[in-house]
Amino acid sequence: MKRESKVLSASMILWLVLALVVATGCSTAVSVRHLVPAEVNMSEYRALAVASVEPYSFGFFDRPDSVIDDHSGSSGYRVLSGFGVFTEDQIAQYATKRLTTTLKDTDYFSILPPIQTDRILRNKNFGISSAEEFRRNGIEALFSSRITHMDIDEYIYANESKEWVSKDPVTGLPVTPYEITVKKYYIKQKIALVFVYEITDVDTGRTILSKNFSVQDDRLTQLKDESTTTYISAPPIEPLLERMFDSFQSEIANQLAPRWERSSIYLMSNKPESVNAKLAWDEAKRGNLAVARDLFLSEWERNQHIPSGYNAAVVIESLGDLESAMDLMKQVYQASGSSNVYDEWQRMRRALENQLKAQSQL
């Protein structure tokens, strides 16, 4: 009875140590790369015609004021809006270029550029429908998009703070420190934007996919200390709008195209210590992964050394054989019962499922 208790305690201590080793991480990691599926399977629609982004058009009464409101009521500044006469068109042109680049950079789609797509949509070739001309160009789907909402809010406001003065403001000579209230003025520019895109089957006219993005951003600019009787200009709005549009480009790419993702996985420490496993560790540190794999595998098969089995599986994964890595990690879990090893096995299983799904989209 006492012997069983001792054996159980030793086993528990061993796996607690192993759990701690994995949880705290190690000094050596290997890079693994997996194919990740797109959110939507676009494998039947890889030839895309991309239309220019339709700009948002402010109405006569909701267009931003040309002079910014002074919410402080006391600034003395007269500031012209950062929203220009052609801002709507400029941001639509930028969005068109940025979006086309995003789709091309996936290396997944063949793209009919906006200049050709727009011409076809305007139906310049009389007697031939847009759908028919798209088909003649080998196009399977139309990517159209528009900015459906844009809100520009600009105003001046004041902020008061206490400051200590220790020099005479005129002479610059030291004086007995005294506290003053300082009022500083700022331009606040707040922007909201809604962007919508649709992908349409050229043959049937059916909407394959429709997505929208709603983003907000703002910018704060401090005005100079002295007021002025002449007009000054607020910082232009266009760079802020461009930054907002940039913010969701990677999400569009992830929605539509499978991609490779890379991550780092730490190796398990050599505890309980094995001389052969140390040699494998040294090779892994040098980047000799094929050699490290063989040494780790040998130690696992010879002595069922848990860290070696774990590390062999991770190195095999880094070398691109995810299925074999997962099978080996499962064996290591069955031999160890470690929850950390189980978590790695499940991570590999999910990665393999995703990879198979992504391959079906190619």
C-alpha positions as CSV (number, residue, x, y, z in Angstrom):
1,M,0.0,0.0,0.0
2,K,2.8,2.4,0.9
3,R,4.7,1.4,-2.2
4,E,1.7,2.4,-4.5
5,S,1.5,5.7,-2.7
6,K,5.2,6.4,-3.3
7,V,4.9,5.4,-7.0
8,L,1.8,7.6,-7.4
9,S,3.6,10.6,-5.8
10,A,6.7,10.2,-7.9
11,S,4.6,10.1,-11.1
12,M,2.6,13.1,-10.0
13,I,5.8,15.0,-9.3
14,L,7.3,14.1,-12.6
15,W,4.4,15.4,-14.7
16,L,4.1,18.5,-12.5
17,V,7.7,19.2,-13.4
18,L,7.0,18.6,-17.1
19,A,3.9,20.8,-17.0
20,L,6.0,23.6,-15.3
21,V,8.7,23.3,-17.9
22,V,6.3,23.7,-20.8
23,A,4.3,26.4,-19.2
24,T,7.3,28.6,-18.4
25,G,8.8,28.2,-21.9
26,C,12.3,27.6,-23.0
27,S,15.1,29.5,-24.7
28,T,14.9,27.7,-28.1
29,A,11.9,28.0,-30.4
30,V,11.3,26.7,-33.9
31,S,9.2,28.4,-36.6
32,V,6.2,26.6,-38.0
33,R,4.1,27.6,-41.0
34,H,0.6,26.6,-41.7
35,L,-1.9,27.2,-44.5
36,V,-5.0,29.0,-43.2
37,P,-8.3,29.0,-45.0
38,A,-10.2,32.1,-46.1
39,E,-13.5,32.8,-44.3
40,V,-15.3,32.3,-47.6
41,N,-14.5,29.7,-50.2
42,M,-13.8,31.7,-53.4
43,S,-12.3,28.9,-55.4
44,E,-14.9,29.1,-58.1
45,Y,-14.5,32.9,-58.4
46,R,-10.8,33.6,-58.7
47,A,-11.0,35.7,-61.8
48,L,-12.3,39.1,-60.4
49,A,-13.3,42.3,-62.2
50,V,-12.6,45.1,-59.7
51,A,-14.7,48.3,-60.1
52,S,-13.7,51.6,-58.8
53,V,-14.9,52.5,-55.3
54,E,-18.0,54.7,-55.4
55,P,-17.4,57.8,-53.4
56,Y,-19.7,59.1,-50.7
57,S,-21.5,62.2,-51.6
58,F,-22.5,64.7,-48.9
59,G,-25.8,66.5,-49.4
60,F,-25.9,70.3,-49.6
61,F,-27.1,70.7,-46.0
62,D,-24.9,68.0,-44.3
63,R,-21.6,68.9,-45.9
64,P,-18.9,69.9,-43.3
65,D,-18.8,73.6,-42.6
66,S,-15.9,75.4,-44.2
67,V,-15.0,77.1,-40.9
68,I,-14.6,75.0,-37.7
69,D,-16.8,75.7,-34.7
70,D,-15.2,77.2,-31.7
71,H,-16.7,75.2,-28.8
72,S,-14.5,77.1,-26.3
73,G,-16.0,80.4,-27.3
74,S,-12.8,82.2,-26.5
75,S,-10.0,81.0,-28.7
76,G,-9.9,83.9,-31.1
77,Y,-8.9,81.4,-33.8
78,R,-10.6,81.2,-37.2
79,V,-9.8,77.8,-38.6
80,L,-10.7,76.5,-42.0
81,S,-11.9,72.8,-42.2
82,G,-9.5,70.1,-43.1
83,F,-12.1,68.7,-45.4
84,G,-11.4,69.8,-48.9
85,V,-13.5,70.4,-52.0
86,F,-12.4,67.1,-53.6
87,T,-11.9,65.0,-50.4
88,E,-14.7,62.6,-51.3
89,D,-13.3,61.8,-54.7
90,Q,-9.7,61.7,-53.5
91,I,-10.4,59.1,-50.8
92,A,-12.5,57.0,-53.3
93,Q,-9.5,57.0,-55.7
94,Y,-7.1,56.1,-52.9
95,A,-9.5,53.3,-51.7
96,T,-9.7,51.9,-55.3
97,K,-5.9,51.7,-55.6
98,R,-5.4,50.3,-52.1
99,L,-8.1,47.7,-52.5
100,T,-6.8,46.5,-55.9
101,T,-3.4,46.1,-54.4
102,T,-4.8,44.1,-51.5
103,L,-6.5,41.7,-53.8
104,K,-3.4,41.3,-56.1
105,D,-1.1,40.8,-53.1
106,T,-3.1,37.7,-52.0
107,D,-1.6,35.9,-55.1
108,Y,-4.9,34.1,-55.2
109,F,-7.0,36.2,-57.7
110,S,-6.4,37.2,-61.3
111,I,-7.6,40.8,-61.5
112,L,-9.3,42.8,-64.2
113,P,-8.2,46.3,-63.2
114,P,-10.7,49.1,-62.4
115,I,-10.0,51.1,-65.6
116,Q,-11.2,48.2,-67.7
117,T,-13.9,47.1,-65.4
118,D,-15.4,50.6,-65.3
119,R,-15.4,50.8,-69.1
120,I,-17.3,47.5,-69.3
121,L,-19.8,48.6,-66.7
122,R,-20.4,51.8,-68.7
123,N,-21.2,49.6,-71.6
124,K,-19.1,51.4,-74.2
125,N,-19.3,48.4,-76.6
126,F,-22.8,48.9,-77.9
127,G,-24.8,45.7,-78.3
128,I,-22.8,43.6,-75.9
129,S,-23.9,43.3,-72.3
130,S,-21.5,43.8,-69.4
131,A,-21.9,40.2,-68.3
132,E,-21.0,39.0,-71.8
133,E,-18.0,41.2,-72.1
134,F,-16.8,40.0,-68.6
135,R,-17.2,36.4,-69.7
136,R,-15.1,37.2,-72.9
137,N,-12.4,38.4,-70.6
138,G,-12.5,35.2,-68.5
139,I,-14.1,37.0,-65.5
140,E,-16.2,34.9,-63.1
141,A,-17.2,37.6,-60.6
142,L,-17.5,41.3,-60.1
143,F,-16.1,43.1,-57.1
144,S,-17.9,46.3,-56.5
145,S,-17.7,48.6,-53.5
146,R,-18.8,52.0,-52.2
147,I,-18.4,54.3,-49.2
148,T,-21.9,54.5,-47.8
149,H,-21.4,56.9,-44.9
150,M,-18.9,59.5,-43.9
151,D,-19.2,61.8,-40.9
152,I,-16.8,64.7,-40.3
153,D,-16.8,66.5,-36.9
154,E,-14.3,69.2,-36.3
155,Y,-14.2,71.7,-33.5
156,I,-11.9,73.9,-31.3
157,Y,-11.9,73.3,-27.6
158,A,-9.9,74.6,-24.6
159,N,-8.1,72.8,-21.9
160,E,-7.0,74.5,-18.6
161,S,-4.1,73.4,-16.5
162,K,-2.0,74.7,-13.6
163,E,1.7,75.6,-14.2
164,W,4.4,77.0,-11.9
165,V,6.4,80.1,-13.2
166,S,9.9,80.7,-11.8
167,K,11.1,83.2,-14.4
168,D,9.9,86.6,-15.3
169,P,8.1,86.2,-18.7
170,V,9.7,89.5,-20.0
171,T,13.2,89.6,-18.6
172,G,13.7,85.9,-18.0
173,L,15.2,86.6,-14.6
174,P,14.4,84.3,-11.7
175,V,11.4,85.2,-9.5
176,T,9.6,83.7,-6.6
177,P,7.7,80.7,-8.0
178,Y,4.0,81.3,-8.4
179,E,1.2,79.3,-9.9
180,I,-0.8,80.4,-13.0
181,T,-3.7,78.9,-15.0
182,V,-2.9,78.2,-18.6
183,K,-5.5,77.7,-21.2
184,K,-4.5,75.8,-24.4
185,Y,-6.6,75.3,-27.5
186,Y,-6.9,72.3,-29.7
187,I,-8.5,71.2,-32.9
188,K,-10.4,67.9,-32.6
189,Q,-11.1,66.0,-35.8
190,K,-13.4,63.0,-35.5
191,I,-14.2,60.8,-38.5
192,A,-16.6,57.9,-39.0
193,L,-16.6,55.8,-42.2
194,V,-18.7,52.9,-43.5
195,F,-17.4,50.9,-46.5
196,V,-19.3,48.1,-48.2
197,Y,-18.2,45.6,-50.8
198,E,-20.1,43.0,-52.8
199,I,-19.0,40.1,-55.0
200,T,-21.5,39.2,-57.8
201,D,-21.6,36.1,-60.0
202,V,-21.2,37.4,-63.6
203,D,-23.3,34.6,-65.1
204,T,-26.3,34.7,-62.7
205,G,-26.1,38.1,-61.1
206,R,-26.3,36.4,-57.7
207,T,-24.6,38.1,-54.8
208,I,-21.9,35.7,-53.6
209,L,-20.8,37.8,-50.7
210,S,-21.5,41.2,-49.1
211,K,-19.4,42.7,-46.3
212,N,-19.3,46.0,-44.6
213,F,-16.7,47.8,-42.4
214,S,-17.5,50.6,-39.9
215,V,-14.5,52.4,-38.6
216,Q,-13.9,55.5,-36.5
217,D,-10.8,57.6,-35.8
218,D,-9.8,61.0,-34.5
219,R,-6.9,63.4,-34.3
220,L,-5.9,66.1,-31.9
221,T,-3.8,69.2,-32.9
222,Q,-2.7,71.9,-30.5
223,L,-3.0,75.4,-31.8
224,K,-0.2,78.0,-31.2
225,D,-0.3,80.1,-28.1
226,E,-1.3,83.3,-29.8
227,S,-4.6,83.8,-31.5
228,T,-4.8,85.4,-34.9
229,T,-7.3,87.5,-36.9
230,T,-6.5,85.7,-40.1
231,Y,-7.7,82.3,-41.2
232,I,-5.5,79.3,-40.6
233,S,-6.1,75.7,-41.9
234,A,-6.7,72.6,-40.0
235,P,-4.7,69.5,-40.9
236,P,-6.1,67.9,-44.0
237,I,-8.6,65.1,-43.5
238,E,-7.4,62.8,-46.3
239,P,-4.4,61.2,-44.5
240,L,-6.7,60.3,-41.6
241,L,-9.3,58.7,-44.0
242,E,-6.5,56.8,-45.8
243,R,-5.3,55.4,-42.4
244,M,-8.9,54.3,-41.6
245,F,-9.2,52.6,-44.9
246,D,-5.8,50.9,-44.5
247,S,-7.0,49.5,-41.1
248,F,-9.3,46.8,-42.6
249,Q,-7.4,45.8,-45.7
250,S,-5.8,42.7,-44.1
251,E,-9.3,41.6,-42.9
252,I,-10.6,41.8,-46.5
253,A,-7.7,39.6,-47.7
254,N,-8.3,37.1,-44.9
255,Q,-12.0,36.9,-45.8
256,L,-11.4,36.1,-49.4
257,A,-8.0,34.2,-49.8
258,P,-6.2,31.4,-48.0
259,R,-2.9,32.4,-46.6
260,W,0.3,31.2,-44.9
261,E,0.7,32.1,-41.2
262,R,4.0,31.6,-39.3
263,S,4.4,31.2,-35.5
264,S,7.1,30.1,-33.0
265,I,6.8,27.1,-30.8
266,Y,9.2,26.6,-27.9
267,L,10.9,23.3,-27.3
268,M,10.5,21.5,-24.1
269,S,13.5,21.6,-21.6
270,N,15.7,18.6,-21.4
271,K,14.3,17.4,-18.0
272,P,14.7,14.7,-17.0
273,E,18.1,15.3,-18.5
274,S,19.3,13.2,-21.4
275,V,22.8,13.5,-23.0
276,N,21.4,12.5,-26.4
277,A,18.6,15.0,-26.1
278,K,21.1,17.8,-25.3
279,L,22.9,17.0,-28.5
280,A,19.5,17.4,-30.3
281,W,18.9,20.7,-28.5
282,D,22.3,22.0,-29.6
283,E,21.5,21.1,-33.3
284,A,18.1,22.8,-33.0
285,K,19.8,26.0,-31.7
286,R,22.1,25.9,-34.7
287,G,19.2,25.6,-37.1
288,N,20.1,22.0,-38.1
289,L,16.5,20.9,-37.8
290,A,16.7,17.6,-39.8
291,V,19.6,16.5,-37.5
292,A,17.8,17.6,-34.4
293,R,14.7,15.7,-35.5
294,D,16.6,12.4,-36.0
295,L,18.3,12.8,-32.6
296,F,15.1,13.6,-30.7
297,L,13.3,10.8,-32.4
298,S,16.0,8.3,-31.6
299,E,15.9,9.2,-27.9
300,W,12.1,9.0,-27.8
301,E,12.0,5.6,-29.5
302,R,14.9,4.3,-27.3
303,N,13.9,5.6,-23.9
304,Q,10.4,7.1,-24.2
305,H,12.0,10.3,-23.1
306,I,9.0,12.7,-23.0
307,P,10.8,16.0,-23.9
308,S,12.5,14.3,-26.8
309,G,9.2,13.0,-28.2
310,Y,7.6,16.3,-27.7
311,N,10.5,18.2,-29.4
312,A,10.7,15.7,-32.2
313,A,7.0,16.3,-33.0
314,V,7.5,20.1,-33.0
315,V,10.6,19.9,-35.2
316,I,8.8,17.6,-37.6
317,E,6.0,20.2,-37.8
318,S,8.5,22.9,-38.5
319,L,9.9,20.8,-41.4
320,G,6.4,20.8,-43.0
321,D,5.0,17.3,-42.1
322,L,2.1,18.4,-39.9
323,E,0.3,15.1,-40.1
324,S,3.2,13.0,-38.8
325,A,3.9,15.6,-36.1
326,M,0.4,15.4,-34.9
327,D,0.5,11.5,-34.8
328,L,3.7,11.6,-32.8
329,M,2.4,14.3,-30.3
330,K,-0.6,12.0,-29.7
331,Q,1.7,9.2,-28.8
332,V,3.7,11.5,-26.4
333,Y,0.4,12.5,-24.8
334,Q,-0.7,8.9,-24.3
335,A,2.6,8.1,-22.7
336,S,2.7,11.1,-20.5
337,G,-0.8,12.2,-19.7
338,S,0.4,15.8,-19.7
339,S,-2.2,18.4,-20.2
340,N,0.4,20.7,-21.9
341,V,1.3,17.9,-24.4
342,Y,-2.5,17.4,-25.0
343,D,-2.9,21.1,-25.7
344,E,-0.1,20.9,-28.3
345,W,-1.6,17.9,-29.9
346,Q,-5.0,19.6,-30.2
347,R,-3.3,22.7,-31.6
348,M,-1.7,20.6,-34.3
349,R,-5.1,18.8,-35.0
350,R,-6.8,22.2,-35.5
351,A,-4.0,23.4,-37.7
352,L,-4.2,20.2,-39.9
353,E,-8.0,20.7,-40.2
354,N,-7.5,24.3,-41.3
355,Q,-4.8,23.3,-43.7
356,L,-6.9,20.7,-45.4
357,K,-9.8,23.2,-45.7
358,A,-7.4,25.8,-47.2
359,Q,-6.1,23.3,-49.7
360,S,-9.7,22.7,-50.9
361,Q,-9.9,26.4,-51.7
362,L,-6.9,26.3,-54.0
